[in-house]
Amino acid sequence: MKKTIIKQFLTTIIMVFFLLVFMVIYIFSSFYHSSVTKINELGVSNMKSEAAMIENYLIKGMDVLWVTADTVNYMMEQDASSDEILQYLTAEAKHETEQIDENFTGIYGYINGEYLDGIGWIPPEDYIPTDRIWYTEAKKAGGRSTIVPPYLDAQTNTVMFSVSQLLADGESVVSLDIALNEVQTITENMTMNNMGYGFIMDSTGLVIAHFNEAEKGKLYPENEEQRYMLSMIFSNEHDDFEMSIHGEHCTVFSNQVMEDWYVVTVVSNTKLFYELRMQMLIGILVSVLVFCIIVVFCAFSAKKITKYQRKERESKEKLERTNTNIIRALVYTIDAKDCYTSGHSQRVADYCLAIAKRMGKSEEEQKIIYYAGLLHDVGKIKISEEIINKFGKLTDEEYNQVLVHPVSGYHILKDIHEDVRIAYGAKYHHERYDGKGYPNGLEGDNIPEIARIICVADAYDAMASNRSYRDALPQNVVRSEIEKGRGEQFDERIADIMLQMIDEDKNYSMCQTKRSRKNILVVDDEMMNIKMVEHILKDEPDINVTGVSTKEETFGVLEKQEIHLILLDLRMPDVDGFELYRMIREEYSVPVVLMTADKSIDTIRKISELGIDDYLTKPLHASVVRETVYGIINSWGCM
């Protein structure tokens, strides 16, 4: 039972473990992928916001340039002089730097074939405006505002980028210089929750702004990693992608600005998903903790259940033992009426159990059939001993009393055992398969199966056991009678099982082959007491009484022959009866009954403490002696 509970406990824990693992993997995998997707979406959204800031900044410069270009176009249409246009450019440059954006460092242009600069810069003699990139890019763009790639400003010697626009005459160009300070500031703040770094590059791979200023002005790609990064960025197919940078797994977010620039943020996955992974780790640890709590709780519960089941099992076993003892006591009462057939009920029960096993009955059914075998003759308790032990022929009245014992047994058992089959076994075990039995003359399968089993077992033991008028019949005679009764007295199937058991019993062990004499040893220093016991038991069959008066004689007899019961005097001249009892118990397990005239409570208590089987009070009473002797030798399995 304990192994079964442990096995069930381990099975449950393993199942819970695998279910928990499956649940954790499924939930956390779904949560992880969902969270990664949301983090990436957040990164893409953040990148678009950064790109929008850059684009808005560029559009602001374009708007300023457009207003300037529109004004210059108007002045040219009004035939304004170069000085008037220069005055306007100078005033506008000052206004834009002071009022609009300090990073708008100047307005200049090539107008009506002449270079005009709003901040007063005078170019060197070899300076050719039409060869400069701000002019050539504007010519390429037609009349649209265009962003000129960063360059080293000849006047300020700083990295700048320009916004240029071709004027209406198709030859003149106006350009606005914008310092990279604001773009650099925006770039330095391009992070994911203060993680990673950002940079801006143009379509040629030139780094315009970078979180690390040392990277500004570099032309990518410089290595294989940068080549792969640029190919993914320029493809415009992915707002985010993963790659390895310097051996670290990273996520790259990118967005294009006005078809010229690309805004990029690079974040290490270790940092990007740190909080997510920590949450998952905490979740897994909590799940493990929950599992451990479940295991501890289940183990505690299993221990409590095991303890409860053990107590319940012990109570059930104790109840079973009590029931069995009650049944055996009842059987003993029945068998005690007929000393010649003593042990009959036990043997019938054993044969019934053997038949039931061969019929494939369950353990519960086997137990009921066994009990029914033990109690089948319980109705004889109402028949007087004189009738049961009568040697001669019974009178009709006496025979009628014997015939009704199955009915008596039924009414006794139906009220003391919940399984009615036991009562049926008692009532119908003398029915015959051909319908000629008693008490109801039932026929064939109308006879309860349990009674048909007892019928065969009872008949076999009646033939294979000693009786007062004969010894057990030879095995071949018993077999012949069983075979002759197939289909008439016995159920054929059950009779065949009995025949099979007989055939397998090569040594005829299922037989009371000889009368077993029981040896009673009386130890008393007074010969009169020994003679008294012999006289009391002289009419009891198969009992032999031997008397001794000393300790040495006692052990001498015990060494030479099998003794089934010792009647021991308490007061011996050479040894105390209690001491002699202890000495006997050291070597022999034979039951002992103490004989004494001492009726004090101390003596009775000591007898109980030592485990002495019983005691007789002197002077001896014949009926008490006979019942004590007969009861003990039967309870010790001697008859």
N, C-alpha and C positions, 0 to 999 in steps of 0.2 A: 504494500500500500504506500509506504514511504517513498519507494523508488518511483512509483507511478506518479505521485504528487510532485516529486522533484523533476521528473521528465516533463510533466504538464507545465510546471513553472518555467523550466528552461525553454520549452517550446513557445510558451506565451511571450517570454522576454525576447527571444530571437525574432518572433513575428513582429512584436512591437518595435524592436530595433530596426528591422528592415522596412517596416511601414514608416517609421519616423525618418529614416534615411531617405526613403523615396519621397516623402512629403517635403523634407528639407531641401533636397536636390531640386524637386519640381518648383516649389515656391520660391526658393532663393535664385534659381536659374531664371525663372520668369521675372522676378523682381530685378535681378541684375541686368538682364537684357533690356527690360523696360527702362530702368534707371540710366543705363548707358545711352540708350536712344534719346532720352530726355536731356541728358547732359550734353550730348552732341548737338541736339536741336537748340539747346540754350547757347552753346558755343557758336553755332551758325548764326543764330539771331543776334548774338553779341557782335559777331564779326560784321554782319550787315549794318548794325548800328554804327560801328566804327567806320565802316566804308561810307556810310551816309554822312558822317561828320566830315570826312575828308572831301567827299564830293560837294557837300554844301560849302565848304571852305573854298574849293576851286571855283564853284559857281559864283560865289561872292566876288572873287577876283575877275571872273569873266564878265559879270554884270558891271563892275566898275570900268573894265576896259571897254565894254560895249557903249556905255554912256560917253566915255571919252572919245571913242572912235566916231560915234554919231555926231558929236559936237564938232570934231575936227572936219568931218565930211561937210557939215553945214558951213563952217568957216571957209573951207576951200571953195564951195559953191559960191560964196559971197566974195570970193577973190581976196580973202584976208591975206595979209603979208606973213612972211615967215616969222617976223618979230612978234606979231600979234598971236600967232599960233604958239610960239615958244613961251610967250607970257602966260597963255592959257595952260600949257603943259606944266609950267613952273608952279602956278597957283594950284592946279589940280593935284600935283605931286605932294605939295605941302598939305593940302586939305586931306588927301587920302591917308597920308602917314599919321597926321595928327587926329583926324576925326573918324576914320574908318578902321584902319588896321596898321599898327606900327610896322608890321612885316611887309607892307606894300611900300617898298623902298624907293620907287621912282617910276616915272613915265617918260618914255622917249620914243623916237620913231624916225623913220626915213620918209620925209614928207616933201613933195614937190622937188625931189632930187637933192634934198639937203637933210643931214642928220641933225635932229633937234633933241636936246636932253633936258627934261624938266628939273633935274637937280644940278644942272650946270656943269656936268662933266664934259671936258673937251677931249675928244679922242686923239690919239697920236696920228701922225701924218699917214702911216701905213694902214690905218684902220679903214676897212672897206665895209660899210654897213650891209650892202647887198650880199656879202659873202657870209654874214653871220647867221647862225642857226635860227635865231628868232625871226629873221627876215625870210629865210628860205622855207621854214616850216609854215609861216603865214601864207606865202605864195602857194604852197602845195594845198593848203586848206581852202583856197578860194576866198570866199567872204566870211567863212566861219571862224569863230574864236578857236584857237588851238593852244594846247599846252605844250610848251617847248621843254625838251629833256633838260635836266639840271646841267649847269655849267658853272665854270669859275668866272665870277663877275670881274671884268677887267678893271672896274673902278674901285670896288670895295674889297676885292680879292677874297670873297666869300662864295660858298656854293649857293647858287640861286636857281630858281626855275622861273620861267616867264610864261605869260599868256599873251599871245600876239593875234592881230587881226589885220587882214588886208583891207585897205580903204576902197572907196568907190571908184577911184581912177584906175585901179588895177595894178598900180606900181607902188603906191605909198603904203607904209605899214606902221601901225601903232602897237607898242608893246608895254606890258606892265611887269616889272620885276617884283618877285615875291620871295622873301627870305624863307628858309626852311624851318625857322624856329617854331612856329605854330604846329606844323606838320610833325616835327620831331617830338613836341610835347604830346600830341595826340598819340603818336607811335609808342612813346614810353609808357602810356597808360593803357595800351592794348594788351590786356591780360584776361585770364579767366579766374575771377576771384583771387587776384594777386598771384596767379600761377602762370608760368610760361612767359613768353616774350613775343613782341610783334615787330614787323618791319614792312616797309613799302618798297616796291620795285616797279620799274616801268616795263614795257613790253620787250625791251632789249635785254633785261636781266640786270640792269643797273640798280643798285640799292640806293634808294632816295633817302630813306630814313630807317634807323634801326635802333632797337632798344640798347644795343651795344654800339656806341658811336664809332668804335674802331671798325665796324663793318660798313659804315656809310661810304659810298663812292665805289665800293667793290662791284665787280661785274661777275654775276653768277652765270653759268656754273663753274665752280673751281674744282669739283670732284664728282664722283658717281652719285653720291647721296643728293647733292644739289641738282644734278642733272635730272634725277628721277622726280625730285620735288617740283622743279620748273615744268617738267612735262605734264605732271598732274595739275598744276596750277593753271597753266596756259591752255589746257584742254577745255577748261570751263565746264567739265562734266560732273565734278564733285565739289560740293561746298565744304566737305571734310573728308579726310582720308588718313589712314594710319601708315606709318613708316618707321624705320629704325634710323636714328640720328645719333652718331657717335656711340653706337652700341646700346642705346636706350630707346625703348618703344614709345613713340610719341604720336599724338593726333595733331594734324595740321588743318586749320580752318583758313579759307581764303575767299576773297570776293573782289570782283573787278570794278574799277572806278573809271567811268567815262571812256572806256575802251583803250585807255592809255596806261593806267596804273593798276597795280594789284596790291590789295591790303591783305597781309598774312599774319596769323598768330600760331605759334607752335607751343604745345603744352605736353609735358611728360605725362604718360598715362599713369605712372606711379602716383604723381601728385593729383592728376585730374580725377582719378577714381579712388583716392585715398580714403575719403570719408565714406564713400559707398562700400568699399571693401571692409573698412572698420565696422560699419553697421552690420554687414553680413557676418563678419567674424564674431561680433557680439551676439548676433542672432543664433549662430551655430553653437556658441558656448552656452547660451541660454537653453537651446534645444538639448544639448548634452546634459546640462544641469537638470532639466526637466526629466530627461530619460533616466538619469541617476536617481532622482527622487522617486520616479515610477518604480525603478528596480528595488530601491530600498523599501518602498511602501508594499510592493508585491511580495518581497522577501519576508517582510514583517507579517503581512497578511497570510502568506503561505505557511509561515511558522505557526501563527495562531490557528489557522485552519488545520494544519497537521496535528497540532496539540489537541484541538477540539475533536478531530476525527479519531485520534488515538484514544482519547478518553471515551468517545462514543463507541469505538470498536471494542475497547476494554469492557465497557458497560454491556455492549451487545454480547461479547464473549462470556462475560460473567452471567448474563441472563440466560444465554444458551446452556452454559454449564449447570446453572440452577435448574433450568427446564429438563436437561438431560438427567440430572441427579434425581429430580422428582419422578421422572419417567422410570428411571432405574429402580427407585425406591418402590414404585408401584409394581414394577415387574418382579422385583424381589418378593414383594408381598404375595403376588400370584404364585410364583415358583415355590415359595416356602410352604405352600399347602401340599405340594407333592414332591417329597424328597427324592423320589425315583426319577422324576423328569426335570430335576434342577438344571438350569442353564438352557432349557429348551427355548425360551423366548429370545435369548441372546443369539443362539445359533440360527433360529429362523430369521431374525433380523439381519444377520450376516449374509445368509443365503439370498434374502430379498435384495439386499444392497448389491451383491454380485450380479444378480439377474438384471437389476435396473441399469447397472453400468453397461452390460452387454447389449441392452436394448437401446442404448444411446440417450438415456435420460439426462436432463440437466442436473447440476449439483443440488439445486433446490428441490427438484423432484426426487432425487436419490435420498435426500435427508428425510423427506416426508414418508417415502416408502420404507426407509429404515425404521423410523419411529412407529409406523404402522405395524411392522413386523414385531417390534418389541412389545407392542400393546395389544396384539391381536387376541390374546386370551384374557384380557383384563376382566371380562365378564365372569370368569371363574371365581372372582373374589366373593361372589354371592352364593357359591356352592360350598357346602360344608366339607371339612377335611375328611370326615368319615366316608362320604360318598367318593371323593377324589381318590382316597387311598384304599378303598375297599378292594380286597383280593378277589372276591367271588363275583358272580353275575349280579348286575344291578337290577333292582325291581323296576317296573314300568314307571312308577312315580319318580324314582331316583334318576332313571334315564331321561325322563322329561325335563328334570332340572338341568341335566347336562346339555340337552338340546337347546335350551333357551339362553345359554351363556353368551352366544353372539349378540342377541338382542340386548341383554344386560350391558355388554361391553359398548354397544352403540350408544345407549342412553347415557353411559358414564362419560364417554369421550366427546360426544357432540357438544357438551357444555364446558369442557376444560381445554379444548384446543380449537383454534379458529379455522383450521383446515379440516373440512368435513370429510376429506378422503381418508383420514386416519380412522374416523368413526366407521366409514363404509368398509374399510379393511377388516375391522373387528366383526361387523355384522354379517358380511357376505363371504368370509373366507372358507366356510363349509358348504357353500353352494357348489354344485357340480356343473360342468360345461354342458352336460346332456339334460339338465333341468331336474335331476333327481336328488338334489341336495336340500339343505335346510338353512335358514328358517323360512325362506319365501319361494323356494323352487325356481329361482331365476335360471335362464338358459342362455348360453352363448355369450355374445358381446353385451347382452343386457346386464351381465355381472360386471361391476366396476373393475377396471383393469388392475387396480391395486389389490383387490381381493383375489383376482385370478393368480397374481404373482405369489401372494401369501399362501394360497391353496397348495401350489406346487412345493414351495419351500417347507410348509408345515408337514405335508405328507412325507417328503423326503426325510426330514429330521425324525419323524415318528418311526420310520423304518431303520434309520441309520444310528439310532440311539438306544441305550440300554433301558430296559423296563424291569419292573419287579418280577415279571414272569418269564423274561427272556433277555438275552444280550442282543446287541445290534445285529441286524440281518447282514448277510454277505453282500458285497457290492453288486455282484451280478444279479442277485435276487431283487435288490432295490432298483437297479436299472430296468430290469424286466417289468416290474410293477409300474414304474413311471411310463415306460413305453406302452404298456398295455392300457394305461389310463388316458393316452392321447385322444382327444376328441370326445371322450366320455366324461372322465372326472376332471381332466385338465384342458386348458387352452393349448392347442397343438403348438403354437409358436413358442409359448413360455415353456412347455414341456420339452421342446427341442433344445432350448437353451440349457435347461437342467441336465438333459442327456449329454450335451456337449461338455458341461462342467464335470459330469461324472467320468466321461471318457478321458478328460485331461487329468483327472485325479488318479494317477497311476498307483499311488501308495495308499489310497483310500484314507486320506487325511481328514476328509469331511465325515468323520465317524467317531462316535464315542465307543472305542474298541473294547475297553475294559472298565470295570468299575474302579474308580479311583478312591482308594482309602485315604482318609485324612488322619494324620498323626497328631495327637494332642499330648503335649508334655506338661505334666503337673509337677511343680517344684514346691515341696512342702516338707518340713521336718517331722510333721505328724502324719503317720501312716493312715490314720482314720480319715483325714481329709482327702487323701489320695483315693481311698476306697469309696468315699462318698461320691467323688467325681465319676469314678468308673461305674458305680451303680446308676447314677443319673443318666449316663450316656450309653448304657448297655443296649438299649433298644434302638438307638440311632444307627441307621444303616451306614456302612462304609466309614465308621469312625473308630480309630484305635487309640487307646489311652495308655501312656507310659508314665510311671511315677518315679521321681528321684528326690533325695532329701538334702543334697549338698551342692556346692558350687562346682566341684570337680566332676561330679556325676552329671550335672547339667551340661557342661561343655563336652563331656564324653559322648553323651547322646547326640548332641547337635553335630558333632564331627562324623558320626556313623550313619545317621539317617536324616531324611528330610522331615522337618517338623513344620506343621502348618499353623500351630497356635501354642503359646506357652501360657499356662495358668500359674502365676508366681505369687508365693506367700510373701507378705511384707516383712514379717518377723522371722528371720532365719538365725540359727545359733552361730554360724561361721561368717555371715555376711548380711548386711542390710539389704532388703529387697530393692530399694531404690538404687543402691550401688551396683547390685547384680544386674539390674536392668540396663544401667549405663554400660557395663562390661559386655553384655549381650549385644547391645546396639552397635558397639564398635566393630563387630565382626559379622553380625547377622541382621537381616531386615525382617525377620519373622515377627508377626504381631504378638503383643504381650498384654495379658489381662491380669491385673493385680488382685490378689485375694487378701482381705484384711478385716479385722474386727474393729479397727480404728475408724470412727465416723466423724472425726474432727474436721473443721473447715480447713485447717492448715494442711492436713493430709490430702484432702480433695483438691486444694489449690496446687499442691506440689505435683500431684498426678497429672493435672492439666498442663502445668508448666513444662514437665518432662515429655509431654506428648505420648503418654501411655494410652493405648487404644481404648481401654475400659477398665472398670474394676468391679469386683464382686464382694458383697458384704457377708462376713461370717456371722452366724451359721448360714451355710449355703442353702439357697432355695432352688429346688429342682427345675422348675419352669424357667426361672431367670437364667440359670446356668445353660440350659438347652438353647434358649433364644439367643443368648450372648454368643455362645460358641457357633451356632448355626449362622448368625448374622455376620460375624467377623470373617469366617472362612469363606463365605459367599462374596462379601464385599472385597476381599483380597483376591478374588478370582480363583478360588480353590476348587470350586465344584462346577 
